[in-house]
Amino acid sequence: MYEIWANLGLLLLAVIVGGILWFVLFILGKAVFEDFLGRIVNKFRRKAKKDDDDFYVY
């Protein structure tokens, strides 16, 4: 009987640790992915802004 509870305890612990690791990796992956995409989008924005010939002089 104790063997069943020990195995269930280990299984529950593995599920909890796996969930925490998944959450951390998800957040890190999302941050890295958004940072990578953000750099690409900003490059295109800067190029588009650089080509703009409208200057306001005050």
C-alpha positions in Angstrom: 0.0 0.0 0.0 2.8 2.4 0.8 4.4 1.6 -2.6 1.3 3.0 -4.4 1.4 6.2 -2.4 5.1 6.6 -2.9 4.7 6.2 -6.6 1.8 8.6 -6.8 3.8 11.1 -4.7 6.7 10.9 -7.1 4.4 11.2 -10.1 2.7 14.2 -8.6 6.1 15.8 -7.8 7.2 15.1 -11.4 4.0 16.8 -12.8 4.5 19.9 -10.5 8.2 20.2 -11.4 7.4 19.7 -15.1 4.8 22.4 -15.0 7.1 24.9 -13.3 9.9 24.1 -15.9 7.4 24.4 -18.8 6.2 27.8 -17.4 9.8 29.1 -17.0 10.8 27.9 -20.5 7.7 29.3 -22.0 8.3 32.8 -20.5 12.0 32.8 -21.5 11.2 31.5 -25.0 8.5 34.1 -25.5 10.8 36.9 -24.3 13.6 35.8 -26.6 11.3 35.3 -29.5 9.6 38.7 -29.1 13.0 40.4 -28.7 14.2 38.8 -31.9 11.1 39.8 -33.8 11.2 43.3 -32.2 14.7 43.9 -33.6 13.7 42.8 -37.1 10.6 45.1 -37.0 12.6 48.0 -35.6 15.1 47.6 -38.4 12.4 48.0 -41.0 10.8 50.9 -39.2 14.2 52.7 -39.0 14.7 52.2 -42.7 11.3 53.5 -43.5 11.8 56.5 -41.3 15.2 57.2 -42.8 13.7 57.3 -46.3 11.1 59.9 -45.1 12.1 63.4 -46.5 9.8 65.4 -44.3 11.7 67.7 -42.0 10.2 70.2 -39.7 12.4 73.1 -38.7 11.3 75.4 -35.9 
